Amino acid sequence: MVMLVTLLAAILLGNAVRGDDTDDAAALERRIVRTFASGDHDAALVLVDRYIAAWPDAPHMRYNRACGLALLGRRDEAAAALLVAVERGFRDFEVMRRDPDLASIRTHPTFTAILEARRRLDRGTADKQFDAWRRRYGDDYHYETDEEHRLHFATGLDARAHADMKQIIARQATHLSTRLFKSPPLDWCLVVVPSANHVREVFQRMLDVSDPARTPGVYLHGKRLLVTRDIGESLRHEFTHRMHWADMDRLGQRHAMWVQEGIASLYEEYVWTDDGRIRFVPNMRHNIARRQVQAGISLAWPKLFQLDTDAFFAGNARFYPQVRSIFEFLASVDLLEAWYRAYVETFDKDPGGGRAFETVFGLPVEQVEQRWKSWVLDRGAIDDRVEQGDASIGVSGTDAGDGVRIERIIGRNARRAGLRRGDVIVRVDDQPVRARGELMLAIAARDIGETIRVEIRRRDQRLVIAVRLEALRGS
């Protein structure tokens, strides 16, 4: 069966056709898939060439062209086409290495050279991507390269927030590559935090995201591109994807979507302990998962573990809280790393992950699920809302990348304290605030009349302002 890299896969890999022609591209691609499936590879290649003529910046289709030529036994042409696909940005070398459609050229010198030179090609492609960003967006960004972690940075942050972001990534990278995934990535990645005036353009035009407000971050493994609107939960989530994908490449595995999103969601919220370990803490997803368990509507684990990618994302609002909670439960009983090792070892027989739970707990998966439910209920709910009458700073705001930009002053105490529209809240007492959700959690458990120290960024200044919390009034 032909293993075409389709438009949907290309979107996930970051190689999708952009712009208003996506529907036409999808229609032609469906014809290509049907024609390849019929076995008429010559006719399919004619359609592929038509596609490339219309949308030349489509690495996934150039890869499909190489596959078609290889299936026809045209080895030299296939090898040359594969090299063009790589030069144009196709970078999923593990797919390339395993793809049966390329079997006829596995011994071809060009194929061998591509795999041997993948690191050099990867660095060259990453440098070109980095330079292209610099040319497009100019000097308004901080540009930096981290050789140790194989990262390029392009951020619209101020110098202090940029440094904070780098420290977050460096510590998390070290933890993940020594504790969970056991090795650092071998490839390069571009990390982008767009400035406020570029967010819509970057997410809509470059990432094909229709509603940027609902998508705080994206990691495109095919392009080795991480884009985030904030340096809090979203950055930690997407960077975990970057590390996990590198491990999956190393292992030659593609883990279940609930596993990928569950691990990434787990790393959204954590604190560092005095002995240098990570302790995971609940975020807003916990209460949702708890309500699901209370109402008896959490999806049974055997069904959850068998969800395909489309089904998982179709129910993302329901499933993300549950899968984060499952991994937080594993971490709470100090079995997260053991479970991941067992999952990797049993992946070929059970890619869903149920057998890994039975291995580390020594119990049937249904009994482990009951232990998780008891843990969720016993833990209790967290205070994650600021509602009318609750303690409040007295402002409303939007995400600003490194904090929460104040859009309105709605409380007298906030106005008297000197907060202004346009100030960016970056810390409450000793707690960093990098997105609205983090500000909500920082305030939700406080009391009316309590005085807090709010650190703000006001243009190029950092100020600390004491604010007495007051009851939230209706707007």
Secondary structure, 3 states (H helix, E strand, C coil): CCCCCCHHHHHHHCCCCCCCCHHHHHHHHHHHHHHHHCCCHHHHHHHHHHHHHHCCCCHHHHHHHHHHHHHCCCHHHHHHHHHHHHHCCCCCHHHHHHCHHHHHHCCCHHHHHHHHCHHHHHHHHHHHHHHHHHHHHHHHCEEEEECCCCEEEEECCCHHHHHHHHHHHHHHHHHHHHHHCCCCCCCCEEEEECCHHHHHHHHHHHCCCCCHHHCCEEEECCCCEEEECCCCHHHHHHHHHHHHHHHHHHHCCCCCHHHHHHHHHHCCCEEECCCCCEEECCCHHHHHHHHHHHHCCCCCHHHHHCCCHHHHHHCHHHHHHHHHHHHHHHHHCCCHHHHHHHHHHHCCCCCCCHHHHHHHHCCCHHHHHHHHHHHHHHHCCCCCCCCCCCEECCEEEEECCCCEEEEEECCHHHHHHCCCCCCEEEEECCEECCCHHHHHHHHHCCCCCCEEEEEEEECCEEEEEEEECEECCCC
